[in-house]
Amino acid sequence: MSEARNVGILIIGGGPAGLSAAVSAYEAGARDILILEREETLGGILKQCIHSGFGLHRFGEELTGPEYAHRYIQKVLEYKIPYLLNTMVTGLAADKTVTAVNSEDGIFEIKAKAVILAMGCRERSRGALNIPGTRPAGIYTAGTAQKYVNLMGYMPGKEVVILGSGDIGLIMARRMTLEGAKVKLCCDILPVPGGLPRNIEQCLNDFGIPLRLSCTVSEIHGRDRITGVTLVSVDENRKPIPGSEEYVSCDTLLLSCGLIPENELSRGAGIEIDPKTSGPVTDENLQTSIEGVFACGNVHHVHGLVDDVSIQADIAGKAAAQYVGA
């Protein structure tokens, strides 16, 4: 491993939070900034969110996800803020030394004066839901299905059941319908929908897709490919109600059962985690329990709007700039 390079502000993640933090830090006077992004382009999850509804608070106009990301990417390019793509961060030490790896440099270290955590969040997978059944093909998180359809041009299936009423699941109900699939229904174990009211209206009601609340998938059927699911109603304690089971045939099950802040690096560094949000505990400047390490966006807590992610990341960027004496 070569000798560690030094950086003023190191930003882990090139999605909406990382981009906003970088721009904010630069505009606050910082110049020694570096963004590390594990994917091949900047933009994060916004690249695959081709629907509109972004930017109403931030820019006063309705944008698609890629358009929203483009606004910030253009600022990063205009300010000549450096970034490394295809670079995976594997470790963060309490002294703000970051270990990363990519195909060009191999494994390398960066010592930063300040670190901004902007790794985003991930979806709950089937493994986290403990649904009985075999392990057939055709089970995807809603975000994975979104990537297949919007970025790769691949249809995951033709007959779809969606478990969970999070916004990504609702949006994918509409997207799969527009691409020719039959979305049988969307169900949620909770008595109230998890997504925004506008998405319930525009993605389900406008397309006649049923939403069943207090209902969940109790069993998955199929060997090589999913052939159907058993639905069951639940009581106020989320316990299955005997006799309420119903079989629904499908070749695809999409899971939209919540998002979890991506904080393996934070935990590895010994940063205090809030058990309520699963994100770092921070002060009013978004500084974590390690001095000089800041957190913003969905790694801090899951936000409902990307506009709010950018607004919070602004605070972290300015605070980091002040910390390094910009």
FENBEL-V239483 format. One record per backbone hydrogen bond with DSSP energy under -1.0 kcal/mol. CO is the residue of the C=O (numbers start at 1). NH is the residue of the N-H. E is the energy in kcal/mol with one decimal. If there is no record, write none. Layout:
# FENBEL-V239483
CO,NH,E + CO,NH,E
This chain:
# FENBEL-V239483
5,111,-3.1 + 7,113,-1.7 + 8,114,-2.0 + 9,34,-2.1 + 10,116,-2.8 + 11,36,-2.8 + 12,118,-2.0 + 14,43,-2.8 + 15,19,-2.8 + 16,20,-2.0 + 17,21,-2.5 + 18,22,-2.2 + 19,23,-2.4 + 20,24,-2.5 + 21,25,-2.7 + 22,26,-2.3 + 23,27,-2.5 + 24,28,-1.1 + 25,30,-2.3 + 26,29,-1.9 + 31,33,-1.4 + 32,9,-2.7 + 34,11,-3.1 + 35,84,-2.7 + 36,13,-2.9 + 37,87,-2.7 + 39,86,-2.6 + 43,46,-1.3 + 44,47,-1.4 + 45,48,-1.3 + 48,50,-1.4 + 49,65,-2.2 + 54,63,-3.2 + 55,59,-2.6 + 55,61,-1.2 + 63,54,-2.5 + 64,68,-2.4 + 65,69,-2.6 + 66,70,-2.3 + 67,71,-1.4 + 68,72,-1.0 + 69,73,-2.7 + 70,74,-2.6 + 71,75,-1.1 + 72,76,-2.5 + 73,77,-2.4 + 74,78,-2.7 + 75,79,-2.7 + 76,81,-2.4 + 82,35,-1.7 + 84,37,-2.6 + 88,101,-2.0 + 91,99,-2.4 + 93,96,-1.9 + 96,112,-2.3 + 97,93,-2.5 + 98,110,-2.4 + 99,90,-2.4 + 99,91,-1.7 + 100,108,-2.7 + 101,88,-2.5 + 102,106,-1.8 + 106,102,-1.6 + 108,100,-2.8 + 109,5,-1.8 + 110,98,-3.1 + 111,7,-2.4 + 114,10,-2.6 + 115,294,-3.4 + 116,12,-2.5 + 117,296,-2.1 + 120,262,-2.5 + 122,260,-3.3 + 126,129,-1.7 + 126,130,-1.1 + 132,220,-1.6 + 137,226,-2.6 + 138,253,-2.7 + 140,255,-2.4 + 141,145,-2.2 + 142,146,-2.2 + 143,147,-2.0 + 144,148,-2.3 + 145,149,-2.5 + 146,150,-2.8 + 147,151,-1.9 + 147,152,-1.4 + 148,154,-2.8 + 158,182,-3.6 + 159,251,-1.9 + 159,252,-1.5 + 160,184,-2.8 + 161,254,-2.5 + 162,187,-2.6 + 163,256,-3.4 + 165,195,-1.1 + 166,170,-2.3 + 167,171,-2.7 + 168,172,-2.1 + 169,173,-1.6 + 170,174,-1.6 + 171,175,-2.3 + 172,176,-2.8 + 173,177,-1.6 + 174,178,-2.6 + 175,179,-1.5 + 176,181,-2.7 + 177,180,-1.8 + 182,160,-2.9 + 185,162,-2.2 + 186,212,-2.8 + 187,164,-4.0 + 188,215,-2.5 + 190,214,-2.3 + 196,200,-1.8 + 197,201,-2.2 + 198,202,-2.9 + 199,203,-2.2 + 200,204,-1.1 + 200,205,-2.3 + 201,206,-2.1 + 204,207,-1.1 + 204,209,-2.4 + 205,208,-1.3 + 210,186,-2.4 + 212,188,-2.2 + 214,234,-2.4 + 216,232,-2.4 + 219,230,-2.5 + 221,227,-2.2 + 221,228,-1.1 + 224,137,-2.4 + 227,250,-1.2 + 228,221,-2.9 + 229,248,-2.9 + 230,218,-3.0 + 230,219,-1.1 + 231,246,-2.3 + 232,216,-2.4 + 233,241,-2.8 + 235,238,-2.2 + 239,235,-2.3 + 241,244,-1.9 + 246,231,-3.6 + 248,229,-2.6 + 252,161,-2.0 + 253,140,-2.5 + 254,163,-3.0 + 255,142,-2.6 + 256,166,-1.2 + 258,124,-1.9 + 260,122,-2.5 + 261,263,-1.4 + 263,267,-2.5 + 264,268,-2.5 + 265,269,-1.6 + 266,271,-2.4 + 267,270,-1.4 + 272,281,-2.6 + 274,278,-2.7 + 279,274,-3.4 + 283,286,-1.9 + 286,295,-2.1 + 287,283,-1.8 + 290,293,-2.1 + 292,115,-2.4 + 293,288,-3.4 + 294,117,-3.7 + 297,300,-1.4 + 297,301,-1.7 + 305,309,-1.2 + 306,310,-2.2 + 307,311,-2.1 + 308,312,-2.3 + 309,313,-2.5 + 310,314,-1.9 + 311,315,-1.0 + 312,316,-1.6 + 313,317,-2.7 + 314,318,-2.3 + 315,319,-2.4 + 316,320,-2.5 + 317,321,-2.0 + 318,322,-2.3 + 319,323,-2.2 + 320,324,-2.1 + 321,326,-2.9
